[in-house]
Amino acid sequence: MLIVLVHMLGAAMLVNSVPHSVNAVSGRPFPTPFADPPGVGLSPPSVNVLWGGANFILGALLLFGVGEFHVGFDVHTALVFAAGLLAAYGIARHFERLAAR
């Protein structure tokens, strides 16, 4: 069960790497935990490329480096994909609220 939770966290981190990396290579500032205030203020693209890369590396290590993860039609895979979708939804809602300001 612990491996499934670690894989779910890895999926969430992989999803979180996407907006940071996309905004970074697009040259746009984007919130990171290092901004003021954390997660709300904007960080420069250079910080976002590093944060997106760190999230990607850690997410991949958690997903593929802990235990065995094989994509298939089973509960383990369903939970990992659900965690990724839930993370994507939470991230989208957070930044949707920031954009409405």
Contacts in CASP RR format, 6 or more apart in sequence:
PFRMAT RR
TARGET T0000
AUTHOR 0000-0000-0000
METHOD contacts of the structure
MODEL  1
MLIVLVHMLGAAMLVNSVPHSVNAVSGRPFPTPFADPPGVGLSPPSVNVL
WGGANFILGALLLFGVGEFHVGFDVHTALVFAAGLLAAYGIARHFERLAA
R
3 66 0 8 1.000
3 67 0 8 1.000
4 76 0 8 1.000
4 79 0 8 1.000
4 80 0 8 1.000
6 62 0 8 1.000
6 66 0 8 1.000
7 62 0 8 1.000
7 63 0 8 1.000
7 66 0 8 1.000
7 69 0 8 1.000
7 76 0 8 1.000
7 79 0 8 1.000
7 80 0 8 1.000
7 83 0 8 1.000
8 79 0 8 1.000
8 80 0 8 1.000
8 82 0 8 1.000
8 83 0 8 1.000
8 84 0 8 1.000
9 59 0 8 1.000
9 62 0 8 1.000
9 83 0 8 1.000
10 58 0 8 1.000
10 59 0 8 1.000
10 60 0 8 1.000
10 62 0 8 1.000
10 63 0 8 1.000
10 83 0 8 1.000
11 59 0 8 1.000
11 63 0 8 1.000
11 80 0 8 1.000
11 81 0 8 1.000
11 83 0 8 1.000
11 84 0 8 1.000
11 87 0 8 1.000
12 83 0 8 1.000
12 84 0 8 1.000
12 86 0 8 1.000
12 87 0 8 1.000
13 55 0 8 1.000
13 56 0 8 1.000
13 58 0 8 1.000
13 59 0 8 1.000
13 62 0 8 1.000
14 55 0 8 1.000
14 56 0 8 1.000
14 59 0 8 1.000
14 60 0 8 1.000
14 63 0 8 1.000
14 84 0 8 1.000
15 84 0 8 1.000
15 87 0 8 1.000
15 88 0 8 1.000
15 91 0 8 1.000
16 52 0 8 1.000
16 55 0 8 1.000
16 87 0 8 1.000
16 91 0 8 1.000
17 52 0 8 1.000
17 53 0 8 1.000
17 55 0 8 1.000
17 56 0 8 1.000
17 59 0 8 1.000
19 30 0 8 1.000
19 91 0 8 1.000
19 95 0 8 1.000
20 30 0 8 1.000
20 32 0 8 1.000
20 48 0 8 1.000
20 49 0 8 1.000
20 51 0 8 1.000
20 52 0 8 1.000
20 53 0 8 1.000
20 55 0 8 1.000
21 48 0 8 1.000
21 49 0 8 1.000
21 52 0 8 1.000
21 53 0 8 1.000
21 56 0 8 1.000
23 29 0 8 1.000
23 30 0 8 1.000
23 45 0 8 1.000
23 48 0 8 1.000
24 30 0 8 1.000
24 45 0 8 1.000
24 46 0 8 1.000
24 48 0 8 1.000
24 49 0 8 1.000
24 52 0 8 1.000
25 45 0 8 1.000
25 49 0 8 1.000
26 45 0 8 1.000
27 45 0 8 1.000
28 45 0 8 1.000
29 42 0 8 1.000
29 43 0 8 1.000
29 44 0 8 1.000
29 45 0 8 1.000
29 48 0 8 1.000
30 42 0 8 1.000
30 43 0 8 1.000
30 45 0 8 1.000
30 48 0 8 1.000
31 39 0 8 1.000
31 40 0 8 1.000
31 41 0 8 1.000
31 42 0 8 1.000
31 43 0 8 1.000
31 95 0 8 1.000
31 98 0 8 1.000
32 38 0 8 1.000
32 39 0 8 1.000
32 43 0 8 1.000
32 47 0 8 1.000
32 48 0 8 1.000
32 51 0 8 1.000
33 39 0 8 1.000
33 51 0 8 1.000
34 43 0 8 1.000
34 47 0 8 1.000
34 51 0 8 1.000
35 41 0 8 1.000
35 42 0 8 1.000
35 43 0 8 1.000
40 98 0 8 1.000
43 51 0 8 1.000
63 69 0 8 1.000
63 80 0 8 1.000
69 76 0 8 1.000
69 80 0 8 1.000
70 77 0 8 1.000
71 77 0 8 1.000
END
